[in-house]
């Protein structure tokens, strides 16, 4: 398994791989994970996740050597204002590119013990490592895309040539993969529709949740001010502005005592909330996985936000599956697309607002909160997103390749 992000790194991108690693031994596969160094400067670390790595799993830490070290030294001297442009121009396909050479060597050293290769992105470097190992060993290879590559709304090309290079690399990964896994149905259709190399190989295995994470969580609150909870990051192109506009409008309609909102993530939201006129906002920063779930469980309702889009989005954040299993009502500020369909399909007492309508939806939110919508039994719907179910599907793919399918 080529997976640069792995515990003790935290964040949503780690959860999918860790879940597969936990449950694959039950299906006869012992993971050997080729991953990055313990301390790579990433903003989110969660040492508690290390305890979930099963004893059968071998974790091979690859530091990247002098190439990775030199690249990080170079980035430190580049002014912050132009660093993103320099990164796009120099590090192809991504910042972990200098790590790839050492990762290939480490993977080849374990290849004699392996029956199948699995790589997961981002970073896209994981797939380029897997491609070289597959070419040298002849082992079947499953490439897993937690998010789209060049079709991702966050992908920004430094130039036309830069975009063509990325698309060529992406097409090469699809061409050389034995199977291609996408995390939503819409993402799968988009890739197959745009890349002929992916046709006949692509399938969907969604993100999900781990049932053990929900044992012993606090019961839903029954008293006190209504508390909303948001877990996750905001970044360029994916900000909280639409949500804050909605919350400010809702507070004008709510009256006393109103409601409070707790943000669990690396970037503070309270300053922006103050500028938008939203009261009762509290930042608690990035929390380990268990602490995040406990904080969400103490909320009356939880929030998911996606940016405005002129076309239906295939983007379903990891938190959506966690929220559905948690069973709390969801305030979903999302455009038409797969995330909206999943939330609406659960049949829960959720409130869905299009990001384009936030300026006039405050009264709806206020009325929804005043009624204090109760949670529901999540399992009849959410059980399909249990990571054990998804891992069984991945194991079936592995087995078909190992058996020559």
N, C-alpha and C positions, 0 to 999 in steps of 0.2 A: 504494500500500500504506500503510494507516494503521496504524502500529505504534509506539506510544510507547516500548516497551522495544526497544532496538536497540544494537548495539555502539557505543561501548565498554562499555555496560552488560553485565554477565555474568549468570550464573545460567541455570537450565534454561528459563525462559520465553523467552529470546532464541534458543535453538538452533533451534526450529522455523522461525521467521521467517527467520533467517539462512540456513538450509538451502534454503528455497524461493528466496530471493533469489539464492543461488549458482547454482542449477540452472535457473531459469526461462529465462535467455537461450538455453539450448540448445533450448528449445521455441518460440522466436520471441517471447518477451515480455521487454521491458526494464523492470525495476522502477524506479519513482519512489517512494521511501520518505519519507513524512511522519512524522517522529519527534521525540522530545523533545530537550532540550538535552544537551550532552555531560556536564556535571556537574550532576546533579539531586539529589545527596545520597544516591543509592541505595547500599545496603550492599555490593553486588557489582559490581566493575568488572573488565573483562578486555580491555585494549588489544590483545592478540594477535588478538582476533576481528575487529578492523577490517581486518586484512590479507586476510580472506576475502571481503570485499565486492567483487564484480567491478567492473571499470572501467566496464561498461555501465550500472551502477546509479547513479542520481542520489539522493543523500541530502540531504533538506531538513530542517535543524534548526530547530525552532520553539521559542522560549524560553517562550512563553506571556505575555510582557509583564507589565504591572503587576498584572493579576488573579492570575496564578500567584505572583508575588512577594509580593503582599499576603496571599494565603492561607497561604503558608509563614511569614510573619512572625506571623500570627495563631496558628498552631499552636505556635510557640515559646513563647508566653506562657501556653499552656494547661497546667495541671499534668499530668504524665505519667500520674497515676492515673486521670484522666478523659478523657485525650486520645482514646482509641479511641471512647468514646461521643460526644464532640463531633464527631469525624471522621464518624461514621455519620449524625449529625443534620444537619451543615452541608454536607458534600461529597457530593452525589448526582450520578452514581452512585458516584463514588470520588474519591480525592484529586487526580486529574488533571483533574477537571471544569473548573477555571479555565483549563486549557490548551486546551480544546476550541475556543473562539472563534477564537483565532489559527490553530489547526490547520485549521479550515474554510477560512479565507482562503487559507492556503498551498496547500491541496489544490485549491481552485477556480482558483488561478493556474496550476496544471499540468493542469487538467482537459482543456484543448483538445488535449493530447498523448496523452490516455489513451483506452483502449478498454474498460477494466473497472476496477472498484474492489474492493480486498480490504482487509478490516480484521480484526484479531486481538485477542482479549481473554484475560486481563485486561491493562490496565484496560478497563472497559466503556465508558468515554468514547470509546475508539477507534471503537466501533460507532455511537455517537451522532454523531460527526464524519462518518463514512461515510454515515449516513442522510441528513444534511443535504446532503452533496455529491451523493449519488445523486438526491435530490429536485430539486435545482437544475439538474442536468445531464442527467438521464435515462439515465445510464450504468448498465449492469448491475452488481450488487453481490454479492460473496461475503463473508459474515460467517463468521469462523473462531473456534471456541470451543476454546481450549486446555484449559479447565476449564469445568464447568457454572457458571451464574450463580446464580439463587436456589435451585437444587437442590444447590448445593455445600455440603458439610458445614461449611465454614468461614464460610458466609454467616450473619451475625447481624443481625437487624433491630432498629433502635432502638425501634420501635413497630409496632403493626399498620398504621398509615398508611404508615410507612416501607417495610414489606414490600409493601404494595399498590402503592406508587409504583414500586418496583423491578420487580415483576412486570408492571406496565403497560409500563414501558420495555422490558423483555425481550420481551414479546409484540409490541411495536411493531417492534423490530428484526427479529424473525422474519417479521412480516407484510410488511415492506418489502424484505427481502433477496430477491435472485433465487435464491440457493442458500445453504444453511446447512451448514457443515462442523463435525462433532463429532470428537473424538479417540479415542473408543472406541465399540464397538457398543452397549454398555449405556447410555452417555450419549445416544447418538442415539435409542434406543428410549424413554428417559425423557422427553426433550424432546418427541418426537412424541406420546407418550402424554398429556402434560400441556398442550401448547400446540397448539391446532388450527391456528394460524397457520403452524406449521412443517411441516405434513403435505404431502407431495409435493415438498418442497424439500430435505430433509435427507439427508446422506450422511456416511460415516465415512472420514476420512483420519487414520491413526494418527500418533503421534509416531514417532521413529525415531533413526537414527544416520547419520553421514557416514563413508563408507568411508575417505576420506583421513585421518581422524583416527587410524586404527589402524595406519598404516604406521610401522614402526620401533619399535614398543613393546617393552619388555623381555619376555623369555620368562618363562613361569611359574617361580616359585622352586622349587628342588628341595631346599634345605637350610634349616637354622635353625628357630626356633620357628614354629609355625603362625601366620600373620598374617591377620586378617580386616580388610576395608576397607569403610567406609561413606562415601558421597559425598552431600552434600545438606544441607538445612536441617531443623530441627525448630522447631515453633512451637506456639501454643496449640491444643489439640485434636489435635496430631500430635507427640507427644513420644516420648522414648526409653525410658520407664519399663518397658514390657513387654519390650523387648529387654534392658535391663540386668538385669531379674529372671531372664531366660533365661540370660544369660551368667554371672551369679553362680552359678546352679545348675549350669551346665555345668562351671565351674571346680572346684566341689566334687567332681565326678565324674572330672575329668581327671587330677588329680595332676600332678607335675612332668614336663616344664617348662611344661605348660599351653599357653596361647596368648595372643597380644596382639591388640588391636583399635585400628585407626587411624580417627579420625573427621576427615573433610574437609568443613568447613562453618563458617558464621559464629559459631555459638553453641557455647561450650565444653561438652563432655559429661563430661570427666574429674571435675569436682566431684560431679556426680550419680552417676557410677560409683563414686566413693569411698564415698558414702553408701550405695549398694546393695551394697557389698562386692565390687566387680569390680576385679580387679588388671590391670595391663598395658594400661591405656587411655591413648592418646596423641591429643591434639588438635593438628592441624597448621593449622587455620584454613581460610578460603576460599582456594582455589587456582585459577589460570587453567585453562581447559579442558584444555590439553595436559598440564600438570603433574598435574592430577587423574587423567587416564587413565594416565599413567606410574606414579603411586602405586598405582592400582588394579591395574595389571598386575603389580606386585611383591607382590601379595597372593595367598595360597593360595586364598582364597574371598572373596566379597563379600556384602554384606548389604542387604536391602531390608526396610523396615518400613511397615506400614499399620495404622491404628487398628482396634480391635475394632468390629465392626458386626453388628447383628441381621439385616441383609439383605445380599445379595451386592453388592459394591462395583464400580462401573464405573470406578474410579480406577486408572489405570496410570501411575505416575510415569515421567518421561523416563528415569530411570536404569535402569529395567528393560530397555529396548531396548539401551542401551549395555552393560549387563551381559551380555545374551544374545550380543551380537556379540563381546564380550571373551573369552567362552568359559570364564570361571572358574566353579567351582561356586558356587551361590547359596544362602545361608541366608535364606530368605524367611519372615518373621514377618508373615503376611498372612491375613486372613479369606477365606472363599469369595468369589469374584468374578473379574473379568476378568484381573487381574494374576496371580492364582494359576493360572488356566487357561493363560495364556501361558507361564508358567515351567514348569508341569508338562508342557505340550505339547511343549516343546523336547526332551524325552527325556534331558536331562543329569543328572548325578549330584547334583541339587539336594536340599536338605532343606527341606520346607515345614512350618511350625508355625503353628497357629492362635493368635492372640494370647490367646485365652481359656485356652490350655493351657500357657502358658509356665512356670507353677509346677511342672509335673510332667514337662517335656520335657527337662530338663537332661541326663539320662543319654543320651538320643538324640543330642543335639548333641555331647556328649563322645565318644561312640562314632564319630560321623561325622567329627569332627576327627582322632581318633586314626588313622583309616584314611587320612587325607590324600587325599580324593577328587581324582582327576585331572580336569583340564579336558577339553573335547571340541572337535572341529572345529565351530565355530559356524555356518559359512556355510550348510550345507544348510537350516537352519531360520531363521537370523537374516536371510538375504538379503532376505526379503520386507519387512523393516523398513528397508531402505536408503532414505535420503532421496531418492535419485534416482528410485526407484520411486514414492514418494509425490508428488514434484513432477510427474512425468509425469501422474499422476492429476489433480492440481490444474490442470495446463495443459489437460487435456481438458475440465475444467469451464469454464475461461476460454474456450476455443475454442468450445464449444457456445453460450455466451452471446453472444460476439462475432458468431457466425454466425447469431444470432437464435433459438437453441434455448431 
